[in-house]
Each structure stands twice: as C-alpha cells, then as structure tokens.
Amino acid sequence: MTRAVLAQLEAGGLTGRTLGLAHQALEGYVVGAILWDHGGAPDHLAFRRERYRQSRHPASESIGDEAAMAAFNEASFLFGLDRLLDAHPD
C-alpha cells in the first residue's frame, strides 16, 4: 500500500522530503478519520450528531437524522482529502 501511494504522489510530481511529508500527512488523515469514525461504531454517527446538536450552531440544523449525518460525514472526509491532495508544497 505504501509503495502504491508513494508512486501516485511521485506521478503527481512530488519528490524527496516533500514526497515523504505528503505521504505521512495523507496517512495520518486517513487513519485518523478511520479511528475517529469507527472507533465508536456503531454509535459514532449518533455521537457526532449529538455533539453538533448541543453546539446549537445554525450549521448543525441540516444534520437532522443519522442518514444526513452519514452523508455529511462522508462529504467532510472527502472535503479534507481533496484539500490535502490539492495542497502545494512551499
């Protein structure tokens, strides 16, 4: 798996230290998301939805049920992953 990810990052033009940094950033993001989301399974979505509800922030109003929370959770993961993949090294 590591070799495949490194090859894709290299194909995207990353080399040297930047290649290693990008790989570790992606690895940390993906593994962290998996642990956070599925470490509390099967109640992880209900727990997250309740945290948003307790915040009383208007943005949480769109997360009304577990299906909406699951869709929001997936969208937020992809949002972050896209940002990581589109990041440019200094």
CORVEN-V638605 format. One record per residue. RES is the residue in one small letter. SS is DSSP state (a for helix, b for strand, c for the rest). Layout:
res = (RES/RES)
ss = (SS/SS)
//
This chain:
res = (m/t/r/a/v/l/a/q/l/e/a/g/g/l/t/g/r/t/l/g/l/a/h/q/a/l/e/g/y/v/v/g/a/i/l/w/d/h/g/g/a/p/d/h/l/a/f/r/r/e/r/y/r/q/s/r/h/p/a/s/e/s/i/g/d/e/a/a/m/a/a/f/n/e/a/s/f/l/f/g/l/d/r/l/l/d/a/h/p/d)
ss = (c/a/a/a/a/a/a/a/a/a/a/c/c/c/c/a/a/a/a/a/a/a/a/a/a/a/a/a/a/a/a/a/a/a/a/a/a/a/a/c/c/c/c/a/a/a/a/a/a/a/a/a/a/a/a/c/c/a/a/a/a/a/c/c/c/a/a/a/a/a/a/a/a/a/a/a/a/a/a/a/a/a/a/a/a/a/c/c/c/c)
//
